[in-house]
Amino acid sequence: MNEKPLRQPSGEHRFRDTPAQRLRRDAHVANLVEVMVQITGPVIIVAHSAGVMTTVQWAQWHDADVRGALLAPSV
């Protein structure tokens, strides 16, 4: 969990996962928590594939000023 999110110029955040973290939901949720506590102001979440499950899991236990979410599961 020491991995730092990559800050994109447009304000996006992305993660560098280690191989051990790639399939661990709790590691992904912990990464999302780390990013969300750094953000001041409203958030729009865009997630796909496993990011959808991460976002849903995070939302069950955490609160933030989320104004919208686009969740697109892979098909």
N, CA, C and O atoms as a GROMACS GRO file, in nm:
protein
  300
    1MET      N    1   0.080  -0.119   0.000
    1MET     CA    2   0.000   0.000   0.000
    1MET      C    3   0.085   0.126   0.000
    1MET      O    4   0.032   0.235   0.020
    2ASN      N    5   0.211   0.114  -0.021
    2ASN     CA    6   0.298   0.231  -0.025
    2ASN      C    7   0.302   0.294  -0.163
    2ASN      O    8   0.366   0.398  -0.182
    3GLU      N    9   0.233   0.234  -0.258
    3GLU     CA   10   0.232   0.289  -0.392
    3GLU      C   11   0.159   0.422  -0.392
    3GLU      O   12   0.054   0.436  -0.330
    4LYS      N   13   0.213   0.519  -0.461
    4LYS     CA   14   0.152   0.651  -0.470
    4LYS      C   15   0.069   0.659  -0.598
    4LYS      O   16   0.111   0.608  -0.702
    5PRO      N   17  -0.048   0.722  -0.592
    5PRO     CA   18  -0.125   0.740  -0.715
    5PRO      C   19  -0.052   0.836  -0.808
    5PRO      O   20   0.016   0.928  -0.763
    6LEU      N   21  -0.067   0.814  -0.936
    6LEU     CA   22  -0.010   0.904  -1.035
    6LEU      C   23  -0.106   1.019  -1.054
    6LEU      O   24  -0.222   0.997  -1.085
    7ARG      N   25  -0.060   1.140  -1.035
    7ARG     CA   26  -0.147   1.256  -1.055
    7ARG      C   27  -0.137   1.297  -1.200
    7ARG      O   28  -0.030   1.330  -1.249
    8GLN      N   29  -0.248   1.295  -1.267
    8GLN     CA   30  -0.255   1.332  -1.408
    8GLN      C   31  -0.275   1.482  -1.419
    8GLN      O   32  -0.335   1.542  -1.329
    9PRO      N   33  -0.228   1.546  -1.525
    9PRO     CA   34  -0.242   1.690  -1.540
    9PRO      C   35  -0.386   1.740  -1.530
    9PRO      O   36  -0.409   1.851  -1.483
   10SER      N   37  -0.481   1.661  -1.572
   10SER     CA   38  -0.621   1.705  -1.571
   10SER      C   39  -0.688   1.682  -1.436
   10SER      O   40  -0.808   1.707  -1.422
   11GLY      N   41  -0.613   1.638  -1.338
   11GLY     CA   42  -0.671   1.612  -1.206
   11GLY      C   43  -0.710   1.467  -1.186
   11GLY      O   44  -0.765   1.432  -1.082
   12GLU      N   45  -0.684   1.382  -1.283
   12GLU     CA   46  -0.715   1.241  -1.268
   12GLU      C   47  -0.613   1.175  -1.177
   12GLU      O   48  -0.500   1.224  -1.162
   13HIS      N   49  -0.653   1.065  -1.116
   13HIS     CA   50  -0.562   0.985  -1.035
   13HIS      C   51  -0.562   0.844  -1.091
   13HIS      O   52  -0.667   0.789  -1.124
   14ARG      N   53  -0.445   0.787  -1.101
   14ARG     CA   54  -0.431   0.648  -1.144
   14ARG      C   55  -0.336   0.578  -1.049
   14ARG      O   56  -0.259   0.644  -0.978
   15PHE      N   57  -0.340   0.445  -1.047
   15PHE     CA   58  -0.258   0.370  -0.953
   15PHE      C   59  -0.157   0.284  -1.027
   15PHE      O   60  -0.180   0.238  -1.138
   16ARG      N   61  -0.046   0.263  -0.960
   16ARG     CA   62   0.052   0.163  -1.004
   16ARG      C   63   0.040   0.048  -0.906
   16ARG      O   64   0.081   0.060  -0.790
   17ASP      N   65  -0.015  -0.061  -0.950
   17ASP     CA   66  -0.032  -0.177  -0.863
   17ASP      C   67   0.088  -0.269  -0.875
   17ASP      O   68   0.145  -0.287  -0.983
   18THR      N   69   0.125  -0.328  -0.762
   18THR     CA   70   0.225  -0.434  -0.766
   18THR      C   71   0.152  -0.560  -0.810
   18THR      O   72   0.030  -0.567  -0.800
   19PRO      N   73   0.225  -0.661  -0.859
   19PRO     CA   74   0.158  -0.785  -0.900
   19PRO      C   75   0.072  -0.847  -0.790
   19PRO      O   76  -0.034  -0.903  -0.818
   20ALA      N   77   0.116  -0.838  -0.665
   20ALA     CA   78   0.039  -0.895  -0.555
   20ALA      C   79  -0.091  -0.820  -0.529
   20ALA      O   80  -0.186  -0.878  -0.478
   21GLN      N   81  -0.096  -0.692  -0.564
   21GLN     CA   82  -0.216  -0.611  -0.539
   21GLN      C   83  -0.318  -0.620  -0.652
   21GLN      O   84  -0.434  -0.587  -0.631
   22ARG      N   85  -0.279  -0.664  -0.768
   22ARG     CA   86  -0.367  -0.656  -0.884
   22ARG      C   87  -0.502  -0.722  -0.864
   22ARG      O   88  -0.602  -0.674  -0.916
   23LEU      N   89  -0.507  -0.831  -0.791
   23LEU     CA   90  -0.632  -0.903  -0.775
   23LEU      C   91  -0.690  -0.891  -0.635
   23LEU      O   92  -0.784  -0.964  -0.602
   24ARG      N   93  -0.638  -0.802  -0.554
   24ARG     CA   94  -0.686  -0.788  -0.416
   24ARG      C   95  -0.778  -0.668  -0.405
   24ARG      O   96  -0.736  -0.553  -0.417
   25ARG      N   97  -0.905  -0.696  -0.380
   25ARG     CA   98  -1.004  -0.589  -0.369
   25ARG      C   99  -0.970  -0.493  -0.255
   25ARG      O  100  -0.982  -0.372  -0.271
   26ASP      N  101  -0.927  -0.546  -0.141
   26ASP     CA  102  -0.896  -0.459  -0.028
   26ASP      C  103  -0.781  -0.364  -0.058
   26ASP      O  104  -0.781  -0.251  -0.008
   27ALA      N  105  -0.684  -0.406  -0.138
   27ALA     CA  106  -0.574  -0.318  -0.177
   27ALA      C  107  -0.624  -0.205  -0.268
   27ALA      O  108  -0.581  -0.091  -0.255
   28HIS      N  109  -0.714  -0.238  -0.359
   28HIS     CA  110  -0.770  -0.136  -0.448
   28HIS      C  111  -0.854  -0.036  -0.369
   28HIS      O  112  -0.846   0.085  -0.394
   29VAL      N  113  -0.934  -0.085  -0.276
   29VAL     CA  114  -1.016   0.004  -0.195
   29VAL      C  115  -0.927   0.095  -0.110
   29VAL      O  116  -0.954   0.214  -0.096
   30ALA      N  117  -0.820   0.039  -0.053
   30ALA     CA  118  -0.727   0.120   0.027
   30ALA      C  119  -0.662   0.228  -0.059
   30ALA      O  120  -0.644   0.340  -0.012
   31ASN      N  121  -0.628   0.197  -0.184
   31ASN     CA  122  -0.573   0.298  -0.274
   31ASN      C  123  -0.675   0.409  -0.300
   31ASN      O  124  -0.640   0.527  -0.302
   32LEU      N  125  -0.799   0.371  -0.321
   32LEU     CA  126  -0.904   0.470  -0.345
   32LEU      C  127  -0.923   0.559  -0.222
   32LEU      O  128  -0.942   0.680  -0.235
   33VAL      N  129  -0.919   0.500  -0.105
   33VAL     CA  130  -0.931   0.578   0.018
   33VAL      C  131  -0.818   0.680   0.027
   33VAL      O  132  -0.842   0.796   0.059
   34GLU      N  133  -0.694   0.638  -0.002
   34GLU     CA  134  -0.580   0.729   0.002
   34GLU      C  135  -0.599   0.848  -0.091
   34GLU      O  136  -0.566   0.961  -0.055
   35VAL      N  137  -0.651   0.823  -0.209
   35VAL     CA  138  -0.673   0.932  -0.304
   35VAL      C  139  -0.785   1.023  -0.258
   35VAL      O  140  -0.772   1.145  -0.263
   36MET      N  141  -0.895   0.965  -0.214
   36MET     CA  142  -1.012   1.044  -0.178
   36MET      C  143  -0.985   1.139  -0.062
   36MET      O  144  -1.040   1.249  -0.060
   37VAL      N  145  -0.902   1.099   0.034
   37VAL     CA  146  -0.875   1.188   0.147
   37VAL      C  147  -0.789   1.306   0.106
   37VAL      O  148  -0.783   1.406   0.179
   38GLN      N  149  -0.722   1.298  -0.007
   38GLN     CA  150  -0.637   1.407  -0.055
   38GLN      C  151  -0.716   1.512  -0.134
   38GLN      O  152  -0.667   1.622  -0.157
   39ILE      N  153  -0.835   1.477  -0.175
   39ILE     CA  154  -0.914   1.564  -0.263
   39ILE      C  155  -1.002   1.657  -0.179
   39ILE      O  156  -1.076   1.612  -0.092
   40THR      N  157  -0.991   1.785  -0.208
   40THR     CA  158  -1.080   1.881  -0.144
   40THR      C  159  -1.179   1.930  -0.249
   40THR      O  160  -1.139   1.984  -0.352
   41GLY      N  161  -1.303   1.911  -0.223
   41GLY     CA  162  -1.405   1.951  -0.319
   41GLY      C  163  -1.477   1.833  -0.378
   41GLY      O  164  -1.450   1.718  -0.343
   42PRO      N  165  -1.569   1.862  -0.468
   42PRO     CA  166  -1.650   1.756  -0.528
   42PRO      C  167  -1.570   1.664  -0.619
   42PRO      O  168  -1.467   1.703  -0.675
   43VAL      N  169  -1.618   1.541  -0.632
   43VAL     CA  170  -1.550   1.437  -0.708
   43VAL      C  171  -1.648   1.374  -0.806
   43VAL      O  172  -1.766   1.356  -0.775
   44ILE      N  173  -1.600   1.342  -0.924
   44ILE     CA  174  -1.672   1.259  -1.020
   44ILE      C  175  -1.586   1.136  -1.043
   44ILE      O  176  -1.469   1.148  -1.082
   45ILE      N  177  -1.642   1.019  -1.019
   45ILE     CA  178  -1.567   0.894  -1.033
   45ILE      C  179  -1.602   0.830  -1.166
   45ILE      O  180  -1.719   0.817  -1.202
   46VAL      N  181  -1.499   0.789  -1.239
   46VAL     CA  182  -1.516   0.713  -1.362
   46VAL      C  183  -1.438   0.583  -1.343
   46VAL      O  184  -1.318   0.585  -1.318
   47ALA      N  185  -1.508   0.471  -1.356
   47ALA     CA  186  -1.444   0.341  -1.333
   47ALA      C  187  -1.496   0.239  -1.433
   47ALA      O  188  -1.609   0.246  -1.479
   48HIS      N  189  -1.409   0.145  -1.465
   48HIS     CA  190  -1.451   0.034  -1.551
   48HIS      C  191  -1.391  -0.095  -1.498
   48HIS      O  192  -1.295  -0.093  -1.421
   49SER      N  193  -1.447  -0.205  -1.540
   49SER     CA  194  -1.398  -0.337  -1.505
   49SER      C  195  -1.390  -0.354  -1.354
   49SER      O  196  -1.489  -0.331  -1.284
   50ALA      N  197  -1.275  -0.394  -1.301
   50ALA     CA  198  -1.260  -0.415  -1.157
   50ALA      C  199  -1.274  -0.285  -1.078
   50ALA      O  200  -1.304  -0.287  -0.959
   51GLY      N  201  -1.252  -0.172  -1.144
   51GLY     CA  202  -1.270  -0.042  -1.078
   51GLY      C  203  -1.413  -0.019  -1.035
   51GLY      O  204  -1.438   0.052  -0.938
   52VAL      N  205  -1.509  -0.079  -1.106
   52VAL     CA  206  -1.650  -0.068  -1.068
   52VAL      C  207  -1.670  -0.136  -0.933
   52VAL      O  208  -1.732  -0.079  -0.843
   53MET      N  209  -1.619  -0.258  -0.918
   53MET     CA  210  -1.634  -0.330  -0.791
   53MET      C  211  -1.561  -0.257  -0.679
   53MET      O  212  -1.610  -0.253  -0.566
   54THR      N  213  -1.445  -0.200  -0.709
   54THR     CA  214  -1.371  -0.124  -0.609
   54THR      C  215  -1.452  -0.004  -0.562
   54THR      O  216  -1.461   0.022  -0.442
   55THR      N  217  -1.511   0.068  -0.657
   55THR     CA  218  -1.590   0.187  -0.623
   55THR      C  219  -1.712   0.151  -0.541
   55THR      O  220  -1.744   0.218  -0.443
   56VAL      N  221  -1.781   0.046  -0.579
   56VAL     CA  222  -1.900   0.003  -0.506
   56VAL      C  223  -1.862  -0.041  -0.364
   56VAL      O  224  -1.931  -0.005  -0.268
   57GLN      N  225  -1.755  -0.117  -0.352
   57GLN     CA  226  -1.709  -0.160  -0.219
   57GLN      C  227  -1.671  -0.040  -0.133
   57GLN      O  228  -1.707  -0.033  -0.016
   58TRP      N  229  -1.598   0.055  -0.191
   58TRP     CA  230  -1.558   0.176  -0.119
   58TRP      C  231  -1.682   0.253  -0.072
   58TRP      O  232  -1.688   0.297   0.042
   59ALA      N  233  -1.781   0.268  -0.160
   59ALA     CA  234  -1.900   0.349  -0.131
   59ALA      C  235  -1.983   0.290  -0.017
   59ALA      O  236  -2.057   0.364   0.049
   60GLN      N  237  -1.973   0.161   0.006
   60GLN     CA  238  -2.049   0.099   0.114
   60GLN      C  239  -2.000   0.144   0.251
   60GLN      O  240  -2.077   0.141   0.348
   61TRP      N  241  -1.874   0.184   0.262
   61TRP     CA  242  -1.816   0.212   0.392
   61TRP      C  243  -1.760   0.353   0.407
   61TRP      O  244  -1.720   0.391   0.518
   62HIS      N  245  -1.754   0.430   0.301
   62HIS     CA  246  -1.693   0.562   0.307
   62HIS      C  247  -1.787   0.668   0.251
   62HIS      O  248  -1.881   0.639   0.177
   63ASP      N  249  -1.758   0.792   0.289
   63ASP     CA  250  -1.841   0.902   0.246
   63ASP      C  251  -1.751   1.011   0.190
   63ASP      O  252  -1.644   1.037   0.245
   64ALA      N  253  -1.793   1.075   0.084
   64ALA     CA  254  -1.719   1.186   0.024
   64ALA      C  255  -1.817   1.268  -0.057
   64ALA      O  256  -1.932   1.228  -0.078
   65ASP      N  257  -1.772   1.382  -0.102
   65ASP     CA  258  -1.856   1.470  -0.183
   65ASP      C  259  -1.850   1.424  -0.329
   65ASP      O  260  -1.792   1.490  -0.415
   66VAL      N  261  -1.913   1.309  -0.355
   66VAL     CA  262  -1.916   1.251  -0.489
   66VAL      C  263  -2.039   1.305  -0.560
   66VAL      O  264  -2.152   1.281  -0.517
   67ARG      N  265  -2.017   1.378  -0.668
   67ARG     CA  266  -2.128   1.440  -0.742
   67ARG      C  267  -2.181   1.350  -0.852
   67ARG      O  268  -2.292   1.370  -0.902
   68GLY      N  269  -2.102   1.249  -0.890
   68GLY     CA  270  -2.147   1.158  -0.994
   68GLY      C  271  -2.049   1.046  -1.013
   68GLY      O  272  -1.934   1.054  -0.972
   69ALA      N  273  -2.096   0.940  -1.077
   69ALA     CA  274  -2.009   0.826  -1.106
   69ALA      C  275  -2.054   0.762  -1.237
   69ALA      O  276  -2.173   0.739  -1.259
   70LEU      N  277  -1.958   0.734  -1.321
   70LEU     CA  278  -1.982   0.658  -1.443
   70LEU      C  279  -1.914   0.523  -1.421
   70LEU      O  280  -1.791   0.514  -1.419
   71LEU      N  281  -1.995   0.419  -1.405
   71LEU     CA  282  -1.943   0.286  -1.378
   71LEU      C  283  -1.976   0.196  -1.496
   71LEU      O  284  -2.093   0.171  -1.525
   72ALA      N  285  -1.872   0.149  -1.563
   72ALA     CA  286  -1.891   0.068  -1.684
   72ALA      C  287  -1.823  -0.068  -1.666
   72ALA      O  288  -1.702  -0.080  -1.683
   73PRO      N  289  -1.902  -0.170  -1.630
   73PRO     CA  290  -1.842  -0.303  -1.614
   73PRO      C  291  -1.798  -0.358  -1.749
   73PRO      O  292  -1.857  -0.326  -1.852
   74SER      N  293  -1.695  -0.439  -1.746
   74SER     CA  294  -1.651  -0.500  -1.872
   74SER      C  295  -1.749  -0.610  -1.910
   74SER      O  296  -1.809  -0.675  -1.824
   75VAL      N  297  -1.764  -0.630  -2.038
   75VAL     CA  298  -1.860  -0.731  -2.085
   75VAL      C  299  -1.789  -0.839  -2.162
   75VAL      O  300  -1.853  -0.933  -2.210
   0.00000   0.00000   0.00000
